[in-house]
Amino acid sequence: MLQLAQIPRSTYYYHTKQQEKPDKYGEIKEQITAIYHENKGRYGYRRITDELHIRGYVINHKTVQRLMKQLGLICMVRIKKYRSYKGTVGKIAPNLLERNFEADKPNQKWVTDVTEFSLFGRKLYLSPILDLYSRDIVSYTIYDHPVLSMVTEMAEKAFEQIPSGTNLILHSDQGWQV
């Protein structure tokens, strides 16, 4: 049979002997699988390596990574949540609206904010200005990343539409997009 397959006899004996050997990493594979399932698939090879060290096993992270690949254990990638940070610099403007989101006439009170949303797997940032009298969008910009020019462009477009000397309040939450 070996002659038919054109395989040397030593190769055949090597592979049969390898199958008889106990798995060198059998116990560690069980521990890796247990840690992986205890943490609902959220641990990757680095955290599993740390956990194995805590449990008294001495093993390299590359070995853990290779064993996880052999076992078909793939950790879930954590999606980072959006966070808005106001920062420590800058002047905090007084709250002129005092939560009174009603207006008696057009172009009296405008509100603005930046909103992040996903569309077709891409993050987009919308920056609109809303007139509180008519609830109409006065101006808006959409960018694929939050930058100052997005807000300034939106504000410039809005201010072009009003006559000079208009007593207008532009309200925002003063948040900063990171």
N, C-alpha and C positions, 0 to 999 in steps of 0.2 A: 504494500500500500504506500509506503514511504517513497519507493522508487517511482511509482505512478504519479505521485504528487510532486516529485522532485524536491523532497525536503530531506536534509541531512538527519541521520539518526540522533545526533546530539541535540538538535533542536526539539525533536519529539520528546526526548527524555527530560530536557530542561523544562519544557512546559508542563509535563505531567508532574514533575517534582514541585514546581511552583504552585500547582493546584493543591497539593498535599500540605503545604506550609500553612500554618495558622496566619490569619491577617494581622500584620504588625500593628495596625492602627484600629483594630476592631473595637476595643474599649473606648478609645477616643472618638471614633465615629458614632458610637452610641451616645456619648456625652454631648457631642456636637448636635446631633439630632434632637436630643432631649432639651438642650438649651434653646435651640431654634424654635421648637414647638412651645416651650414654656413662655416664650416672649412673642408668640403669635407671628413668627416670621419677620419680626422687625429688627432683629439683630443681624448685622453683617459679620464678616470674618474678624474685624478688629475687636468688636465688643464680645464676640464669642471667645476669642483668644484671651481677652481680659478675664472673662468668667472662668475659663479653664485654668488660668493662673491662680485665681482665687480658690478654686477647688483643688489646687495642689498639683496640677499637671504642668510639666515643662515642655512646651511646644512652641515652635516658631509660627508666626502669623501667616507666612507663605504656605506652610504645611496645612494649616487650617483652611486657607483659601482653596488649596488644591483638593482637599478632602470634601469641602462643601460643594465644589464643582462636580466631583465624582458622585456625590450623593444627590445632586440636583437641587440643592438648597439655595435659593436666591432670595435675598432679603428685599422687602418692600422699600422703595425709595420714599423717604418722607418729603411731602410737598411743603415747602416753606410757606407759612402764612404771611399775608400782606400786613405790614405794620406801618403806621404813620407816626412820625416823631416830630415834635415841634421844635426841638433843639433848645439850647441854652442861650443863644444869642438872638438879638433882634428886639424890637419894641412890640409890646403887646398892646394892640389897639383897644380902646374902650368898646364895650358891647352896647351900641346905640339902639339896636332893635329890642333888646330885653325880651326876646321870644315873642314879640308882636309881629307875626308874619302876615299881616294884612296891610294893604296900601289903599289910600283914598284916590290916588290918581296915577297915571302911567309915569314911569321914570322917576318914581319917588324912592322906591326900595328895590334893590337888586340883591340877589344872593348867588353865591358861586361855591363850587367845590370841585375837587378832582376825584373821579371815580375810576377804579381799575376793574376791568372785566376781561374774560377770555372769549375769544371768537376763533373758531377753527384751529384751536391749539396755540393761538398767539395771544399774548397779553396786550391789551390796548388801554389807553388812558383817555378819558373824556373829561374835558373841562368846559362846562357850560355856564352861562349867566342867565338866571331866571328873573323876569320881572314879576314881583309879587302882586301887582295889580291885575294883570291879565293872565298870569301863569304861563306866559309865552317865553320861549327861549329867545333871548336877544342876540346872543352870539355863542359860538362854541368852537373848540378845536379838538382834534383827535390825533394823538401821537402814539408811537409804539414804545415810548419810554418817557417817564416823567421828568421834564426839564422846565426851567424857568421860562424859556422862550414860548412854551406852550401856553402858559397863563398870560404872559404879556401880549402875545399876538391876539388871544381871545379878548382881552380887555381893550386893546387898541381898536379892534373891529367894532366892539360895542360902543365905545365912546365916540366913534365917528357918526353914530346914528342919533345922538342927542344934541340939542342946541346948547351953546355955551351959556354958562350962568345958571344951569339947572341945578337945583339943590337936591342932590342925589346921595343916598346912602348905599354903598357897596359893602355887603356883609359876607364874611367867610368864616370858617371855623378856625382859621389860622393854623391849620395843620400843615405838615411838610411831608412830601412824598419821598420815601427812601428807596 
